[in-house]
């Protein structure tokens, strides 16, 4: 995945803020919250538990209520309540909430936007680490540093950001600033491909993993498996290309595998 756009810093930064909601930290102290965040849809009891957790002082639950009020889909749009819950979470030192509040101020101050990215990246927010890598690679801070960018991409990928996982996989696939390694490329594309819902990076990971299966790079050559990943990615041109050399039975098998994968990976209600 390559980001060569020269959009102004704030435009890119605010676009990232709007389209990349933070993911749940793997170390959540509340198992019930982790369960709620994985549900494909929420019932009234789930909402009650989410509010109870937030009101009891769970900083991650407070963060997610802030996110939901800000999005205005699963809860009524309410910027004041969003800021209130985010502030409660941030007051307890939750980095994602601190970052979200900082994002809201960044539109008025470009330097503050840069500081937000740096602080959040250093605090372990994987999305910020990914975009810090992009900005360092693309000279958004007045300096280009490919090795430092790669370091942040790796940290973000290890932290679970699918965009960073695709970026790191691409570095391995094409040998960019490292030794070419198709096996590692397949590993990182697969990590990205497993994310649900698909907010962009997962779809790219699925498509790129399909291409590796089609060519037999880093994985066994397997047109059925390649087609499965293309179907999951919604990559129509690659689906047509792969299926042009497949039998009807193979095509049917690929579609069945894709359907089974979707059943095992339902989209969560909160993400």
LOTIPA-185485 format. One record per residue (C-alpha): residue number from 1; residue in one letter; x, z, y. Coordinates in pm, whole numbers, plus 50000, padded with zeros to 5 digits. Layout:
[site NUM 'A' [X Z Y]]
...
// end
This chain:
[site 1 'X' [50000 50000 50000]]
[site 2 'X' [50145 49898 50332]]
[site 3 'X' [50037 50007 50678]]
[site 4 'X' [50185 49765 50930]]
[site 5 'X' [49916 49797 51198]]
[site 6 'X' [50044 49888 51543]]
[site 7 'X' [49729 50067 51657]]
[site 8 'X' [49788 50330 51927]]
[site 9 'X' [49868 50673 51789]]
[site 10 'X' [49545 50842 51893]]
[site 11 'X' [49327 50563 51757]]
[site 12 'X' [49492 50586 51415]]
[site 13 'X' [49496 50964 51423]]
[site 14 'X' [49128 51000 51510]]
[site 15 'X' [49033 50731 51257]]
[site 16 'X' [49218 50933 50995]]
[site 17 'X' [49034 51247 51104]]
[site 18 'X' [48695 51076 51072]]
[site 19 'X' [48750 50903 50737]]
[site 20 'X' [48968 51150 50549]]
[site 21 'X' [48786 51479 50494]]
[site 22 'X' [49017 51741 50346]]
[site 23 'X' [49006 51805 49975]]
[site 24 'X' [48963 52137 49807]]
[site 25 'X' [49283 52331 49761]]
[site 26 'X' [49367 52373 49393]]
[site 27 'X' [49436 52743 49445]]
[site 28 'X' [49091 52841 49570]]
[site 29 'X' [49047 53215 49517]]
[site 30 'X' [48675 53175 49445]]
[site 31 'X' [48580 53013 49116]]
[site 32 'X' [48217 52982 49229]]
[site 33 'X' [48323 52784 49536]]
[site 34 'X' [48536 52555 49320]]
[site 35 'X' [48235 52502 49094]]
[site 36 'X' [48007 52422 49389]]
[site 37 'X' [48250 52171 49535]]
[site 38 'X' [48262 51979 49205]]
[site 39 'X' [47884 51950 49157]]
[site 40 'X' [47735 51598 49179]]
[site 41 'X' [47448 51742 49386]]
[site 42 'X' [47359 52085 49522]]
[site 43 'X' [47047 52289 49447]]
[site 44 'X' [46908 52563 49671]]
[site 45 'X' [47094 52829 49474]]
[site 46 'X' [47421 52645 49533]]
[site 47 'X' [47360 52632 49907]]
[site 48 'X' [47273 53001 49912]]
[site 49 'X' [47594 53085 49729]]
[site 50 'X' [47798 52868 49964]]
[site 51 'X' [47656 53046 50269]]
[site 52 'X' [47700 53388 50106]]
[site 53 'X' [48064 53311 50033]]
[site 54 'X' [48124 53200 50390]]
[site 55 'X' [47946 53503 50534]]
[site 56 'X' [48145 53733 50307]]
[site 57 'X' [48466 53603 50464]]
[site 58 'X' [48582 53334 50219]]
[site 59 'X' [48789 53116 50453]]
[site 60 'X' [48761 52803 50239]]
[site 61 'X' [48382 52829 50221]]
[site 62 'X' [48381 52876 50598]]
[site 63 'X' [48592 52564 50635]]
[site 64 'X' [48355 52356 50422]]
[site 65 'X' [48049 52474 50615]]
[site 66 'X' [48230 52365 50932]]
[site 67 'X' [48298 52025 50778]]
[site 68 'X' [47939 51981 50660]]
[site 69 'X' [47788 52075 50997]]
[site 70 'X' [48031 51835 51163]]
[site 71 'X' [47942 51548 50927]]
[site 72 'X' [47568 51602 50957]]
[site 73 'X' [47475 51460 50616]]
[site 74 'X' [47417 51744 50370]]
[site 75 'X' [47344 51981 50659]]
[site 76 'X' [47188 51903 51000]]
[site 77 'X' [47445 51786 51253]]
[site 78 'X' [47547 52087 51463]]
[site 79 'X' [47884 52070 51640]]
[site 80 'X' [47855 52426 51773]]
[site 81 'X' [47801 52572 51424]]
[site 82 'X' [48077 52348 51292]]
[site 83 'X' [48325 52481 51546]]
[site 84 'X' [48212 52838 51483]]
[site 85 'X' [48270 52821 51108]]
[site 86 'X' [48597 52633 51148]]
[site 87 'X' [48715 52894 51396]]
[site 88 'X' [48625 53176 51155]]
[site 89 'X' [48831 53003 50886]]
[site 90 'X' [49119 52926 51121]]
[site 91 'X' [49127 53287 51240]]
[site 92 'X' [49214 53377 50882]]
[site 93 'X' [49503 53131 50882]]
[site 94 'X' [49342 52853 50677]]
[site 95 'X' [49558 52549 50757]]
[site 96 'X' [49288 52288 50703]]
[site 97 'X' [49056 52460 50948]]
[site 98 'X' [49336 52497 51201]]
[site 99 'X' [49405 52126 51164]]
[site 100 'X' [49039 52031 51206]]
[site 101 'X' [49013 52227 51530]]
[site 102 'X' [49338 52076 51649]]
[site 103 'X' [49203 51728 51572]]
[site 104 'X' [48906 51791 51798]]
[site 105 'X' [49141 51862 52090]]
[site 106 'X' [49376 51576 52012]]
[site 107 'X' [49155 51312 52173]]
[site 108 'X' [49232 51458 52513]]
[site 109 'X' [49606 51492 52465]]
[site 110 'X' [49830 51254 52267]]
[site 111 'X' [50113 51506 52249]]
[site 112 'X' [49870 51759 52106]]
[site 113 'X' [49775 51500 51845]]
[site 114 'X' [50139 51467 51742]]
[site 115 'X' [50178 51842 51726]]
[site 116 'X' [49867 51864 51507]]
[site 117 'X' [50012 51625 51253]]
[site 118 'X' [50348 51800 51242]]
[site 119 'X' [50200 52151 51217]]
[site 120 'X' [49949 52054 50950]]
[site 121 'X' [50211 51866 50749]]
[site 122 'X' [50444 52163 50760]]
[site 123 'X' [50154 52390 50660]]
[site 124 'X' [50092 52179 50350]]
[site 125 'X' [49789 51969 50450]]
[site 126 'X' [49842 51664 50232]]
[site 127 'X' [49650 51416 50451]]
[site 128 'X' [49863 51513 50749]]
[site 129 'X' [50178 51473 50538]]
[site 130 'X' [50069 51123 50441]]
[site 131 'X' [50003 51018 50801]]
[site 132 'X' [50325 51177 50921]]
[site 133 'X' [50500 50952 50669]]
[site 134 'X' [50312 50651 50807]]
[site 135 'X' [50399 50739 51166]]
[site 136 'X' [50768 50791 51085]]
[site 137 'X' [50783 50465 50892]]
[site 138 'X' [50601 50264 51158]]
[site 139 'X' [50784 50403 51464]]
[site 140 'X' [50479 50581 51606]]
[site 141 'X' [50691 50871 51733]]
[site 142 'X' [50957 50648 51889]]
[site 143 'X' [51181 50666 51584]]
[site 144 'X' [51184 50500 51240]]
[site 145 'X' [51309 50703 50947]]
[site 146 'X' [51221 50551 50609]]
[site 147 'X' [51381 50826 50401]]
[site 148 'X' [51207 51102 50593]]
[site 149 'X' [50881 50908 50566]]
[site 150 'X' [50930 50880 50190]]
[site 151 'X' [50989 51256 50169]]
[site 152 'X' [50654 51322 50335]]
[site 153 'X' [50480 51060 50119]]
[site 154 'X' [50611 51238 49810]]
[site 155 'X' [50498 51579 49933]]
[site 156 'X' [50151 51443 50012]]
[site 157 'X' [50129 51268 49675]]
[site 158 'X' [50229 51584 49491]]
[site 159 'X' [49968 51769 49697]]
[site 160 'X' [49695 51537 49569]]
[site 161 'X' [49642 51284 49849]]
[site 162 'X' [49538 50952 49684]]
[site 163 'X' [49661 50735 49973]]
[site 164 'X' [50004 50892 49943]]
[site 165 'X' [49996 50854 49565]]
[site 166 'X' [49935 50480 49604]]
[site 167 'X' [50207 50461 49869]]
[site 168 'X' [50456 50637 49644]]
[site 169 'X' [50353 50420 49349]]
[site 170 'X' [50413 50112 49563]]
[site 171 'X' [50763 50233 49651]]
[site 172 'X' [50838 50268 49280]]
[site 173 'X' [50680 49936 49187]]
[site 174 'X' [50876 49734 49442]]
[site 175 'X' [51190 49946 49460]]
[site 176 'X' [51147 50032 49828]]
[site 177 'X' [51416 50285 49928]]
[site 178 'X' [51448 50393 49564]]
[site 179 'X' [51524 50247 49222]]
[site 180 'X' [51242 50032 49086]]
[site 181 'X' [51048 50215 48814]]
[site 182 'X' [50725 50066 48681]]
[site 183 'X' [50653 50371 48466]]
[site 184 'X' [50656 50597 48771]]
[site 185 'X' [50449 50341 48961]]
[site 186 'X' [50184 50351 48688]]
[site 187 'X' [50192 50732 48689]]
[site 188 'X' [50122 50758 49062]]
[site 189 'X' [49863 50478 49064]]
[site 190 'X' [49682 50657 48782]]
[site 191 'X' [49690 50985 48977]]
[site 192 'X' [49525 50806 49269]]
[site 193 'X' [49280 50619 49046]]
[site 194 'X' [49141 50943 48903]]
[site 195 'X' [49010 51064 49240]]
[site 196 'X' [48637 51078 49303]]
[site 197 'X' [48477 50987 49528]]
[site 198 'X' [48671 50676 49619]]
[site 199 'X' [48756 50710 49990]]
[site 200 'X' [48998 50416 49981]]
[site 201 'X' [49312 50537 49808]]
[site 202 'X' [49144 50579 49470]]
[site 203 'X' [49017 50220 49473]]
[site 204 'X' [49360 50088 49561]]
[site 205 'X' [49514 50296 49283]]
[site 206 'X' [49266 50155 49032]]
[site 207 'X' [49332 49799 49140]]
[site 208 'X' [49710 49839 49134]]
[site 209 'X' [49699 50010 48795]]
[site 210 'X' [49488 49720 48666]]
[site 211 'X' [49753 49475 48783]]
[site 212 'X' [50020 49668 48595]]
[site 213 'X' [49811 49652 48277]]
[site 214 'X' [49752 49281 48330]]
[site 215 'X' [50126 49211 48350]]
[site 216 'X' [50244 49483 48112]]
[site 217 'X' [50463 49655 48372]]
[site 218 'X' [50517 50025 48300]]
[site 219 'X' [50218 50023 48062]]
[site 220 'X' [50128 49811 47757]]
[site 221 'X' [49987 49468 47840]]
[site 222 'X' [49611 49513 47799]]
[site 223 'X' [49361 49279 47962]]
[site 224 'X' [49064 49497 47861]]
[site 225 'X' [49214 49805 48026]]
[site 226 'X' [49312 49597 48328]]
[site 227 'X' [48959 49466 48362]]
[site 228 'X' [48818 49817 48333]]
[site 229 'X' [49025 49933 48630]]
[site 230 'X' [48935 49622 48830]]
[site 231 'X' [48566 49692 48766]]
[site 232 'X' [48608 50053 48879]]
[site 233 'X' [48791 49933 49189]]
[site 234 'X' [48527 49672 49270]]
[site 235 'X' [48804 49411 49284]]
[site 236 'X' [48589 49103 49228]]
[site 237 'X' [48867 48843 49251]]
[site 238 'X' [49084 49028 49002]]
[site 239 'X' [48786 49079 48772]]
[site 240 'X' [48723 48705 48772]]
[site 241 'X' [49093 48630 48716]]
[site 242 'X' [49128 48875 48427]]
[site 243 'X' [48803 48771 48258]]
[site 244 'X' [48891 48402 48275]]
[site 245 'X' [49124 48462 47979]]
[site 246 'X' [48910 48718 47795]]
[site 247 'X' [48657 48675 47517]]
[site 248 'X' [48294 48786 47568]]
[site 249 'X' [48361 49079 47334]]
[site 250 'X' [48659 49191 47542]]
[site 251 'X' [48460 49164 47865]]
[site 252 'X' [48180 49370 47712]]
[site 253 'X' [48432 49630 47598]]
[site 254 'X' [48586 49655 47946]]
[site 255 'X' [48247 49707 48106]]
[site 256 'X' [48156 49971 47851]]
[site 257 'X' [48483 50155 47917]]
[site 258 'X' [48416 50144 48291]]
[site 259 'X' [48065 50283 48243]]
[site 260 'X' [48196 50563 48022]]
[site 261 'X' [48466 50647 48279]]
[site 262 'X' [48205 50677 48555]]
[site 263 'X' [47998 50917 48345]]
[site 264 'X' [48303 51137 48300]]
[site 265 'X' [48393 51122 48670]]
[site 266 'X' [48073 51181 48873]]
[site 267 'X' [48100 51187 49250]]
[site 268 'X' [48081 51542 49383]]
[site 269 'X' [47823 51633 49644]]
[site 270 'X' [48091 51787 49868]]
[site 271 'X' [48432 51632 49916]]
// end
